[in-house]
Amino acid sequence: MRVETIVKLKCIIMKTKVLLLAFLCSVMMPISAQTYQPQVGFSTENGSKVNFKKNKGGDNWFVSLGGGASVLFGDQNNDAGLSDRINWAAGLSIGKWYNPYLAYRLQINGGQLNNFSNLYGVQGLSNQDLLYGNAHIDVMLDLTNYWAPYNEKKVVRFIPFVGVGYAIRPGKIVDGYEFKRSESPSVNLGAHIPFRLSERVDLFLEGAYSIYNEQFNRTDMGHEEDRVVQGLLGLNFKLGRTNFEVIEPMDYELLNDLNSQINALRAQNEELSKRPVSCPECPKVGPVVEQVESLKNVVFFRLNSSVIDKNQEGNIFNTAEYAKKHNLPVIVVGYADKKTGTADYNQGLSERRARVVAKRLAEQYGIPTEKISIEWKGDTQQPYEVNNWNRVVIMDTNRK
């Protein structure tokens, strides 16, 4: 009786440890919603409240090319007619979206810049009619994807931007007077409005307001700054991957339930440890042959995955050691949860899970292939009531 009691007690402790390890491993795995639908190219919540997966370095780049008009505001320009002050302008940009609502770009814009003046001995208003260029780095914020759910297929988006740069105007001689080269740092702000034409091409409208120092137009009359208003019409060309994928949150209600079950198992283990190891009043018995029972163990998988996580290796190792010690075969059965994917897809997914576990038992832990049986059930059988737990492979050592 004493030996039988000790054997039963050891079996109870072993099963408790196995269940505890299984629950701990399942808690460590990311658990997502019961229905698997990756949010690629859209989100169900406002973009500001969502985390997005980081794409590769070569993804989400864009190149913009546009043309339009600009007007200089400074010193005596208001004395000339508006039609005389309108100039042609062009812009070239290259940038990258780091998530659906935040981007950085480098833009080089410029063109003709008419500046009217009657200074320097020039009779009447004289048009300097000079070219200029402005290179600036901008931060772009897509408000339509920030304040509303992200959707890559939106027809129209509103994207304010702000940035700093540096502008240059070459020199020129007008009516015998030499206007020297001028340079100035710039502050640039405006709005970029793209209209979706296809997955990789947008038509855009852009309005910009740039501020330069007072001498940028080579006329110093004590004003605080010179300003240029610019409008562009052009095309955006998207490079690499064009969309983003939402990182889905974990099911915290399920995590709390698993933690409660783990605490209950720990309490049971603590109670078992308090029981006496020996029983002096028990009569002596003859030697008892150890009864080898089948051992069931589990390998949990991530959603839509057949890759074995490192935190599941302990279960495979324990199963292999137990099977080798007692010369037992191992039955490997793969499953998939019923609430994710189609029946045909889940059948293949459960097969891949079962085969990868069997391969690990054979190649890494030395179980002969003839002692391993492989089965896969797809979602036709659900060994657990909790849907997410059925992303599993169950290993069973059996004497048959």
C-alpha positions in Angstrom: 0.0 0.0 0.0 2.7 2.5 0.8 4.5 2.1 -2.5 1.2 2.3 -4.4 0.3 5.5 -2.6 3.7 7.0 -3.4 3.3 6.0 -7.1 -0.2 7.5 -7.3 1.0 10.7 -5.5 3.9 11.0 -8.0 1.5 10.6 -10.9 -0.8 13.3 -9.6 2.2 15.7 -9.1 3.5 15.0 -12.6 0.1 15.6 -14.2 -0.3 18.8 -12.3 3.1 20.0 -13.4 2.2 19.2 -17.0 -1.0 21.1 -16.9 0.6 24.0 -15.2 3.4 24.2 -17.8 0.8 24.0 -20.6 -1.3 26.8 -19.1 1.8 29.0 -18.6 2.9 28.5 -22.2 -0.5 29.4 -23.5 -0.5 32.6 -21.4 2.9 33.6 -22.9 1.5 33.3 -26.4 -0.1 36.3 -28.1 -3.9 35.6 -28.1 -6.0 37.5 -30.6 -9.7 37.8 -31.4 -11.7 34.6 -32.0 -12.3 35.5 -35.6 -9.1 35.9 -37.6 -9.3 38.7 -40.1 -6.0 40.5 -40.4 -6.6 44.3 -40.8 -4.4 45.0 -43.8 -4.9 48.3 -45.4 -7.6 49.4 -42.9 -8.5 49.7 -39.3 -11.8 49.6 -37.4 -10.7 52.4 -34.9 -9.2 55.8 -35.4 -5.6 55.6 -36.6 -4.4 57.5 -33.5 -5.7 54.7 -31.3 -4.1 51.8 -33.3 -0.7 50.3 -33.4 0.6 49.3 -36.8 3.2 46.7 -37.8 6.5 48.1 -39.0 7.1 47.6 -42.7 10.4 47.1 -44.4 12.8 50.0 -45.1 12.0 50.0 -48.8 8.2 50.1 -48.4 5.8 53.1 -48.3 8.0 55.5 -50.2 6.5 58.1 -52.6 7.7 60.5 -55.3 5.7 63.6 -56.2 6.1 65.8 -59.3 3.9 68.8 -59.8 3.6 72.3 -61.5 1.7 75.4 -60.8 2.0 79.0 -59.8 3.4 81.2 -57.1 3.1 84.9 -55.9 5.7 86.9 -53.9 4.5 89.2 -51.1 7.1 91.7 -50.0 8.0 95.4 -50.0 6.6 97.2 -53.1 5.1 94.1 -54.9 1.6 95.3 -53.9 2.0 98.3 -56.2 2.1 95.9 -59.2 -1.0 94.1 -60.7 -1.7 90.6 -59.5 -1.6 89.2 -63.0 2.0 90.5 -63.3 3.0 89.0 -60.0 1.9 85.4 -60.8 4.8 83.2 -61.7 5.2 79.6 -62.8 6.4 77.1 -60.2 7.4 73.5 -59.9 8.1 71.0 -57.2 9.7 67.6 -56.8 9.4 65.6 -53.6 10.5 62.2 -52.2 9.3 60.9 -48.9 8.3 57.9 -46.8 5.2 57.0 -44.7 6.2 55.5 -41.3 2.6 54.7 -40.5 -0.8 55.6 -42.2 -0.7 59.1 -40.7 2.9 60.2 -40.3 5.4 60.9 -43.1 8.6 62.8 -43.8 9.6 64.2 -47.2 12.3 66.3 -48.9 10.8 68.8 -51.4 12.7 71.0 -53.8 10.4 73.7 -55.2 11.0 76.9 -57.1 10.6 78.7 -60.4 10.2 82.2 -61.5 9.8 84.9 -58.8 8.8 88.4 -60.0 9.8 91.1 -57.6 8.8 94.7 -58.4 10.8 97.7 -57.1 11.7 101.3 -57.9 14.8 101.4 -55.8 18.4 101.6 -56.8 17.8 104.4 -59.4 15.5 102.3 -61.5 12.7 104.5 -63.0 9.2 103.2 -62.1 8.4 99.7 -61.0 11.0 97.3 -62.4 10.5 93.5 -62.5 13.6 91.6 -61.4 12.2 88.4 -63.0 14.6 86.0 -61.3 14.5 82.3 -60.6 14.7 80.8 -57.1 14.9 77.4 -55.5 13.9 76.2 -52.0 14.9 72.8 -50.5 13.1 71.9 -47.3 12.3 68.9 -45.1 8.6 68.6 -44.0 6.7 66.6 -41.5 3.3 65.4 -42.9 0.3 64.5 -40.8 -2.6 62.7 -42.6 -5.6 63.9 -40.5 -8.1 61.7 -42.4 -6.2 58.6 -41.1 -5.4 60.0 -37.7 -8.8 61.3 -36.6 -10.8 58.6 -38.5 -10.2 54.9 -39.1 -7.4 54.2 -41.5 -8.3 53.1 -45.0 -5.7 52.9 -47.8 -8.5 53.1 -50.4 -9.9 56.5 -49.3 -10.6 58.6 -52.4 -9.5 62.0 -50.8 -7.2 62.7 -47.9 -6.2 65.9 -46.1 -2.5 66.2 -45.2 -1.1 69.3 -43.5 2.6 69.7 -43.4 5.3 72.0 -41.8 9.0 72.1 -42.4 12.2 74.1 -42.6 14.7 74.6 -45.4 17.0 76.9 -47.3 16.3 79.0 -50.4 18.6 80.6 -53.0 18.1 83.3 -55.7 20.9 83.7 -58.3 22.1 87.2 -59.3 21.0 89.2 -62.3 21.6 92.6 -63.9 18.5 94.7 -64.5 18.7 98.0 -66.4 22.4 98.2 -65.7 22.0 97.5 -62.0 23.4 94.3 -60.5 21.2 92.4 -58.2 23.4 90.1 -56.2 22.8 86.5 -55.2 20.5 86.2 -52.1 20.0 83.3 -49.7 17.6 82.7 -46.8 16.5 80.0 -44.4 12.8 79.2 -44.9 9.8 78.1 -42.9 7.2 76.2 -45.0 3.7 75.2 -44.2 0.7 74.1 -46.1 -1.7 71.3 -47.1 -1.3 68.4 -49.5 -4.6 66.9 -50.8 -4.2 63.6 -52.8 -7.0 62.1 -54.9 -6.6 58.3 -55.3 -6.4 57.2 -58.9 -5.0 53.7 -58.4 -3.1 51.6 -55.9 0.1 53.4 -56.8 -0.8 56.7 -58.3 -2.6 59.8 -56.8 -3.5 63.1 -58.3 -2.7 65.9 -55.8 -3.4 69.5 -55.1 -0.9 71.4 -52.8 -0.9 74.8 -51.3 2.1 76.1 -49.5 3.1 79.3 -47.6 6.8 80.0 -47.3 8.5 82.6 -45.1 12.0 84.0 -45.9 14.1 86.8 -44.4 13.4 90.4 -45.4 16.3 90.7 -47.9 15.4 87.6 -49.9 13.9 89.7 -52.6 16.9 92.0 -52.5 14.7 94.9 -51.4 15.1 96.0 -47.8 12.3 98.4 -46.6 12.2 97.4 -43.0 9.6 94.7 -43.3 9.9 91.6 -41.1 9.9 89.0 -43.8 9.2 88.1 -47.5 6.6 85.5 -48.2 5.7 83.3 -51.2 2.4 81.6 -51.7 2.5 78.6 -54.0 0.0 76.2 -55.5 0.9 72.9 -57.3 -1.0 70.2 -59.2 0.7 66.9 -59.9 1.0 63.2 -59.3 2.2 61.0 -56.4 3.9 57.7 -57.3 4.0 55.1 -54.5 6.9 52.7 -54.2 7.2 49.4 -52.4 4.4 48.2 -50.2 1.6 50.7 -50.1 -0.4 49.7 -47.1 0.0 48.9 -43.3 -1.3 46.1 -41.1 -2.9 46.6 -37.7 -1.3 44.8 -34.7 -4.3 43.1 -33.1 -4.6 43.3 -29.3 -4.5 40.3 -27.0 -7.7 38.9 -25.3 -7.2 40.1 -21.8 -10.4 38.4 -20.5 -9.0 35.0 -21.6 -5.6 35.8 -20.0 -7.3 36.6 -16.7 -9.2 33.3 -16.9 -5.9 31.4 -17.5 -4.2 33.1 -14.6 -7.0 32.1 -12.3 -6.7 28.5 -13.4 -2.9 28.6 -12.9 -3.3 30.0 -9.4 -5.7 27.2 -8.6 -3.2 24.6 -9.8 -0.5 26.2 -7.7 -2.7 25.9 -4.7 -3.3 22.2 -5.4 0.4 21.6 -5.8 1.1 23.4 -2.5 -1.5 21.2 -0.7 0.1 18.0 -2.2 3.5 19.1 -1.0 2.3 19.2 2.6 1.3 15.5 2.7 3.7 13.0 4.3 6.2 11.3 2.1 6.0 8.0 4.1 3.3 6.2 6.0 4.9 4.3 9.0 1.6 2.5 9.9 1.3 1.0 6.4 2.2 -2.7 6.3 5.2 -3.8 4.3 4.5 -5.1 0.8 6.5 -6.8 -1.8 8.1 -5.1 -4.7 5.6 -3.5 -7.1 6.3 -3.2 -10.8 6.0 0.4 -11.9 3.0 1.0 -14.0 3.9 3.0 -17.0 1.0 5.2 -18.1 0.6 7.2 -21.3 1.7 10.8 -21.0 -0.2 13.5 -22.9 1.5 16.8 -23.6 0.6 19.8 -25.7 2.3 22.3 -28.1 0.3 25.6 -28.5 0.7 27.7 -31.7 0.1 31.3 -32.6 -2.8 32.3 -34.7 -2.5 31.0 -38.3 1.0 29.7 -37.6 2.8 26.3 -37.7 6.1 27.7 -36.2 7.1 26.2 -32.8 7.7 29.0 -30.3 10.7 28.6 -28.0 8.5 28.5 -24.9 6.9 25.3 -26.3 10.2 23.4 -26.6 9.9 22.1 -22.9 6.8 20.2 -23.7 8.3 18.4 -26.7 11.5 17.6 -24.7 9.6 16.1 -21.8 7.5 14.0 -24.1 10.6 12.7 -26.0 12.4 11.9 -22.7 9.4 10.0 -21.3 8.9 8.0 -24.5 12.6 7.1 -24.7 12.8 6.1 -21.0 9.8 3.7 -21.3 10.3 2.8 -25.0 6.9 4.1 -25.9 5.5 5.3 -29.3 4.3 8.8 -29.7 1.0 9.8 -31.4 1.0 13.4 -32.7 -2.4 14.9 -33.5 -2.7 18.4 -34.9 -5.8 20.7 -34.5 -7.0 24.2 -35.6 -9.5 26.4 -33.9 -13.0 26.4 -35.5 -13.6 30.1 -35.4 -10.7 31.0 -37.6 -10.4 30.3 -41.4 -12.2 27.8 -43.6 -12.5 24.0 -43.0 -10.1 23.2 -45.9 -7.5 25.7 -44.8 -7.7 24.5 -41.1 -7.2 20.9 -42.3 -3.9 21.8 -44.0 -2.9 24.1 -41.1 -3.4 21.2 -38.5 -1.4 18.9 -40.8 1.5 21.3 -40.9 1.5 21.7 -37.2 1.5 18.0 -36.6 4.3 17.4 -39.0 6.6 20.1 -37.6 6.2 18.6 -34.1 6.9 15.1 -35.4 10.0 16.3 -37.2 11.2 18.0 -34.0 10.7 14.8 -32.0 12.7 12.8 -34.5 15.5 15.1 -35.6 16.2 17.0 -32.4 15.2 14.6 -29.6 16.0 11.2 -31.2 12.6 9.5 -31.4 12.7 6.9 -34.2 10.4 7.8 -37.0 8.8 4.4 -36.9 7.6 5.1 -33.3 5.9 8.3 -34.4 2.3 8.4 -35.7 0.9 11.6 -37.2 -2.8 12.6 -37.5 -4.5 15.9 -38.2 -8.1 16.8 -37.4 -8.4 20.4 -38.8 -11.3 22.0 -37.0 -13.6 18.9 -37.1 -12.6 18.1 -33.5 -12.1 20.7 -30.8 -10.4 19.2 -27.7 -10.9 22.3 -25.6 -13.9 24.5 -24.9 -11.9 27.7 -25.2 -11.6 28.4 -29.0 -8.0 29.8 -28.9 -6.6 26.7 -27.1 -7.5 24.5 -30.1 -4.5 26.0 -32.0 -2.6 23.0 -30.7 -0.8 19.7 -31.3 -1.4 17.0 -28.6 1.4 14.4 -28.1 0.3 11.1 -26.5 2.7 8.2 -25.5 0.8 5.0 -25.9 1.8 1.4 -25.3 -0.4 0.2 -28.2 
